[in-house]
Amino acid sequence: MKQVWIYIKQNPINFLLLAIPIAVFAEYSHYGSMVVFVASAIGVVPLAGLIGSATEVLASKTGPKIGGLLNASLGNAAELIITLIAIRAGLIELAKASITGSILGNLLLVMGFAMLTGGLKNGVQKFDRRHTGNHAILLVVAVVALAIPSLFSYSIGPAESIGVEALSLGVAAVMIVIYMLGIIYALKFSKSPITFTTAKENNHSHHPQWKLSTAIIVLGISTFGVAFLSELLVGAIDEVVKNFGLSEFFLGIILIPIVGNVAEHLVAVQVAIRNEMDLSVEISLSSSLQVALFVSPLLVFISLLMGNPLTLVFNNFELISLGAAVMIAVLVAMDGESNWLEGAALLGVYLILGIGFFLLPT
């Protein structure tokens, strides 16, 4: 475990682990819900990064195809854990908002910041237009699939009705099938609509040189830590909403996705600065696809087993935001080139949406 400690000290983001004892102390000393909430959110960030690092080590030991599949499966682990705990607590709107926020964050915030910083450093950057086009098609399909239950529910009945629940389950099943077909295709062909990038394939991500057993231990401890902090974070949400005027919807659509994916977001920006735009675009688009085609339908089935059914019925603001994000991301990426102005435009759209979500009534 000495290698783990050295790796933690070398990565500045891991110093945020100091927030974990603060969160625990604040929770059990009843110091204040806002302190618990903020400290828990900060503590999740480095733990999510350690999950990603451990997954990279596992991926490097299993070969590019299976390793890439591990990356795809565990890439959104931290955010998935937070969302599951929110569902168990009955915070369904928070959970649905986090799905929307994750897609928006990847398409607008991550890709925008990557294109902005990469463009300022390297000028016009190029990436695989055909590959991006495949992603764009699946993104449009995913957004249409997410929108169908919302639109049809007006005629079928309330979101809690059996008809809408059956529709959500059916759509979720089809989405998972599409995602599994993408996995099968990725295992057979090197260029597929859904790809699973590993550090070993690209030599871009300097994953730690841990033993397999060490990586498994780190993965287990980090996952447990995320689950524990998520309990504290979700438990403090009600008080934060009441005392500070922040809506549950805003927390779900902006904060939760950033906290769960910030380590991956930083990687996308770093490789863009190094003029490796193919990988940067791949990270943002693939993460969006994984959330839309795998995480969201999976939550529909898991929530049913947990007794708090989550349907794929989103409000009008979420649907408009998703449609706008996919449209502008596709328009920016389809020509296979990016520059800092396009990145600034993506960030501008994200900020505009963020302001709108913040001002929505609690």
C-alpha positions in Angstrom: 0.0 0.0 0.0 3.1 2.2 0.1 2.6 2.9 -3.7 -0.9 4.1 -3.0 0.3 6.6 -0.4 3.0 7.9 -2.8 0.4 8.2 -5.5 -2.0 10.1 -3.2 0.7 12.6 -2.2 1.7 13.2 -5.9 -1.8 14.1 -7.0 -2.9 17.5 -5.5 -6.6 16.6 -5.8 -6.1 13.8 -3.3 -5.5 16.4 -0.6 -9.3 16.9 -0.7 -9.4 13.6 1.3 -8.9 15.8 4.3 -12.6 16.8 3.9 -13.7 13.3 4.9 -12.9 13.6 8.7 -14.4 17.1 8.6 -17.7 15.7 7.2 -17.7 12.9 9.8 -17.0 15.3 12.7 -19.7 17.7 11.5 -22.2 15.0 11.1 -21.8 13.4 14.5 -21.2 16.6 16.4 -24.3 18.2 14.7 -22.1 21.1 13.7 -24.3 22.1 10.8 -26.0 20.6 7.7 -24.2 23.0 5.3 -20.8 21.9 6.6 -21.7 18.3 6.3 -23.0 18.8 2.8 -20.0 20.7 1.5 -17.4 18.5 3.2 -19.1 15.4 2.0 -19.3 16.7 -1.6 -15.6 17.7 -1.5 -14.6 14.3 0.0 -16.3 12.4 -2.9 -14.2 14.1 -5.5 -10.8 12.4 -4.7 -12.6 9.1 -3.9 -14.1 9.2 -7.4 -10.7 9.8 -8.8 -9.2 6.8 -6.9 -12.0 4.6 -8.2 -11.0 5.8 -11.7 -7.3 5.1 -11.1 -8.0 1.7 -9.7 -10.2 0.9 -12.7 -7.4 2.0 -15.0 -5.0 -0.5 -13.3 -7.5 -3.3 -13.6 -8.1 -2.3 -17.2 -4.3 -2.4 -17.9 -4.2 -6.0 -16.5 -7.0 -7.4 -18.6 -6.3 -6.2 -22.1 -7.8 -3.3 -24.1 -11.2 -4.8 -24.8 -12.2 -6.1 -21.4 -10.3 -3.3 -19.8 -12.2 -0.7 -21.8 -15.5 -2.5 -20.7 -14.4 -2.1 -17.1 -13.8 1.6 -17.7 -17.3 2.0 -19.2 -19.0 0.1 -16.4 -17.2 1.8 -13.5 -16.7 5.2 -15.1 -19.8 6.7 -13.5 -19.7 4.6 -10.3 -19.5 7.6 -7.8 -22.4 9.4 -9.4 -24.4 6.2 -9.6 -23.9 5.5 -5.9 -25.0 9.0 -5.0 -28.1 8.7 -7.2 -29.1 5.3 -5.7 -28.9 6.6 -2.2 -31.0 9.6 -3.2 -33.6 7.2 -4.7 -33.6 5.2 -1.5 -34.2 8.4 0.4 -37.2 9.1 -1.8 -35.5 12.1 -3.6 -36.7 11.0 -7.0 -36.5 14.5 -8.6 -32.9 14.9 -7.4 -32.1 11.6 -9.0 -33.7 12.5 -12.3 -32.1 15.9 -12.2 -28.6 14.3 -11.8 -29.2 12.2 -14.9 -30.0 15.4 -16.9 -27.1 17.3 -15.3 -24.6 14.6 -16.1 -25.4 14.7 -19.8 -25.4 18.5 -19.8 -22.2 18.6 -17.9 -20.3 16.3 -20.2 -21.6 17.9 -23.5 -21.4 21.5 -22.5 -19.1 22.0 -19.4 -16.5 19.3 -20.1 -16.3 19.5 -23.9 -16.6 23.3 -23.7 -13.8 23.8 -21.2 -11.6 21.3 -23.1 -12.1 23.0 -26.4 -11.5 26.4 -24.8 -8.3 25.5 -23.1 -7.0 23.3 -25.9 -7.8 26.0 -28.5 -6.1 28.7 -26.5 -3.0 26.5 -26.2 -2.9 24.8 -29.7 -5.2 26.8 -32.0 -7.5 24.8 -34.2 -7.6 21.2 -33.1 -8.8 18.2 -35.2 -10.4 14.9 -34.3 -12.1 12.0 -36.0 -15.2 13.4 -37.6 -16.7 10.0 -38.6 -16.3 8.6 -35.1 -17.8 11.7 -33.6 -20.7 11.4 -36.1 -21.5 7.9 -34.7 -21.6 9.2 -31.2 -23.8 12.1 -32.3 -26.4 9.7 -33.9 -26.6 7.6 -30.7 -26.9 10.8 -28.6 -29.9 11.9 -30.6 -31.4 8.4 -30.2 -30.8 8.5 -26.5 -32.4 12.0 -26.0 -35.4 10.9 -28.1 -35.8 7.8 -26.0 -35.6 9.9 -22.8 -38.2 12.3 -24.2 -40.8 9.7 -25.3 -42.1 8.8 -21.8 -42.3 12.5 -20.9 -44.3 13.4 -24.0 -46.6 10.4 -24.0 -47.3 10.7 -20.3 -49.6 13.6 -20.9 -52.1 11.2 -22.6 -51.3 8.1 -20.7 -51.6 9.5 -17.2 -49.7 10.8 -14.2 -46.0 9.9 -13.7 -46.9 7.5 -10.9 -49.5 5.6 -13.0 -49.0 2.0 -14.1 -49.1 2.9 -17.7 -46.3 5.5 -17.5 -44.3 3.0 -15.3 -44.7 0.3 -18.0 -43.7 2.7 -20.7 -40.6 3.7 -18.8 -39.6 0.1 -18.2 -40.1 -0.7 -21.8 -38.0 2.2 -23.0 -35.4 1.5 -20.4 -35.1 -2.1 -21.6 -34.7 -1.0 -25.3 -32.0 1.5 -24.3 -30.0 -1.1 -22.4 -30.3 -3.5 -25.4 -28.9 -0.7 -27.6 -26.1 -0.2 -25.2 -25.3 -3.9 -25.0 -25.3 -4.1 -28.8 -22.8 -1.2 -28.7 -20.6 -3.2 -26.4 -20.8 -6.3 -28.6 -19.9 -4.2 -31.6 -17.0 -2.5 -29.7 -15.6 -5.9 -28.8 -15.6 -7.0 -32.5 -14.5 -3.8 -34.2 -12.0 -1.1 -33.3 -14.1 1.8 -34.5 -17.6 1.5 -33.1 -20.3 3.9 -32.1 -19.6 3.1 -28.4 -16.0 2.8 -27.6 -14.2 2.0 -24.3 -10.9 3.8 -24.1 -8.2 2.6 -21.8 -5.0 4.1 -20.7 -3.0 1.2 -22.1 -4.5 1.8 -25.6 -3.8 5.5 -25.7 -0.8 6.0 -23.4 -2.3 9.3 -22.3 -3.4 8.5 -18.8 -0.5 7.8 -16.4 -2.3 5.2 -14.3 -0.5 4.2 -11.0 1.7 1.2 -11.1 -0.2 -0.8 -8.5 -0.5 -4.6 -8.1 -3.8 -6.1 -9.1 -4.6 -6.9 -5.4 -3.8 -3.3 -4.4 -6.1 -1.9 -7.1 -8.9 -4.1 -5.9 -8.4 -3.0 -2.3 -8.3 0.7 -3.4 -11.5 0.2 -5.5 -13.3 -1.4 -2.6 -12.3 1.1 0.0 -13.0 4.1 -2.3 -16.4 2.7 -3.2 -17.3 2.2 0.4 -16.1 5.8 1.1 -18.3 7.2 -1.6 -21.3 5.3 -0.3 -20.7 6.6 3.2 -20.2 10.2 2.2 -23.2 10.0 -0.1 -25.3 9.0 2.9 -24.1 12.1 4.7 -24.6 14.3 1.6 -28.1 13.1 0.8 -29.1 13.3 4.5 -28.1 17.0 4.6 -30.0 18.0 1.5 -33.3 18.7 3.1 -31.8 21.1 5.6 -29.7 22.8 2.9 -32.8 23.3 0.7 -34.8 24.8 3.6 -32.1 27.0 5.1 -30.2 28.3 2.1 -32.9 28.6 -0.6 -31.2 26.2 -3.0 -33.7 23.9 -4.8 -33.3 20.1 -4.8 -33.5 20.3 -8.6 -30.5 22.7 -8.8 -28.4 20.5 -6.5 -29.2 17.5 -8.6 -28.7 19.0 -12.0 -25.5 21.1 -11.3 -23.7 19.9 -8.1 -24.1 16.1 -8.0 -22.8 15.5 -11.6 -19.8 17.8 -11.1 -18.9 16.1 -7.8 -19.2 12.6 -9.2 -17.2 13.2 -12.4 -14.7 16.0 -11.7 -11.7 13.6 -11.9 -12.8 12.4 -15.4 -13.5 16.0 -16.4 -10.0 17.1 -15.5 -8.5 14.3 -17.7 -10.6 15.5 -20.7 -9.2 19.0 -20.2 -5.6 17.9 -19.6 -5.5 15.8 -22.8 -7.0 18.7 -24.8 -4.2 21.0 -23.6 -1.8 18.3 -24.8 -3.5 18.5 -28.2 -5.0 15.0 -28.0 -8.5 16.1 -28.9 -9.7 12.7 -30.1 -9.4 11.4 -26.6 -10.9 14.5 -25.0 -14.0 14.4 -27.2 -14.2 10.7 -26.7 -14.4 11.1 -22.9 -17.1 13.7 -23.0 -19.3 12.0 -25.6 -18.8 8.5 -24.3 -19.7 9.5 -20.8 -22.9 11.2 -22.0 -23.8 8.0 -23.9 -23.1 5.8 -20.9 -25.4 7.9 -18.6 -28.1 8.2 -21.2 -28.1 4.6 -22.5 -27.0 2.6 -19.5 -27.1 4.5 -16.2 -30.6 6.1 -16.6 -32.4 2.9 -17.7 -30.5 0.9 -15.1 -31.8 3.2 -12.4 -35.4 2.6 -13.6 -35.1 -1.1 -12.8 -33.1 -0.7 -9.6 -35.5 1.9 -8.2 -38.4 -0.4 -8.8 -36.7 -3.1 -6.7 -36.0 -0.4 -4.0 -39.7 0.5 -3.7 -39.2 4.1 -5.0 -39.9 3.8 -8.8 -38.1 6.3 -11.0 -39.9 6.9 -14.3 -38.3 8.5 -17.3 -40.6 11.4 -17.1 -38.7 14.7 -17.1 -40.0 18.2 -16.8 -40.1 20.6 -19.8 -37.0 22.5 -18.6 -34.9 19.3 -18.6 -36.2 18.2 -22.1 -35.5 21.6 -23.6 -32.0 21.7 -22.0 -31.2 18.2 -23.2 -32.3 18.9 -26.8 -30.4 22.2 -26.9 -27.2 20.6 -25.5 -27.2 17.7 -27.9 -28.0 20.0 -30.9 -25.2 22.5 -30.1 -22.7 19.8 -29.2 -23.4 17.9 -32.5 -23.1 21.2 -34.5 -19.8 22.0 -32.9 -18.3 18.5 -33.2 -19.6 17.3 -36.6 -16.9 19.1 -38.7 -14.1 17.4 -36.9 -12.5 20.6 -35.8 -12.6 22.7 -32.6 -11.3 26.1 -31.5 -11.5 28.2 -28.3 -14.5 30.2 -29.5 -16.6 27.0 -29.9 -15.5 26.0 -26.4 -16.5 29.4 -25.0 -19.9 29.0 -26.7 -20.5 25.6 -25.1 -19.6 27.0 -21.7 -21.8 30.0 -22.3 -24.8 27.8 -22.9 -24.0 25.8 -19.7 -23.8 29.0 -17.7 -27.1 30.3 -19.1 -28.8 27.0 -18.2 -27.2 27.1 -14.7 -28.6 30.5 -14.1 -32.0 29.5 -15.2 -32.0 26.3 -13.0 -30.8 28.3 -10.0 -33.7 30.8 -10.3 -36.4 28.1 -10.6 -38.6 28.0 -7.5 -37.6 25.5 -4.8 
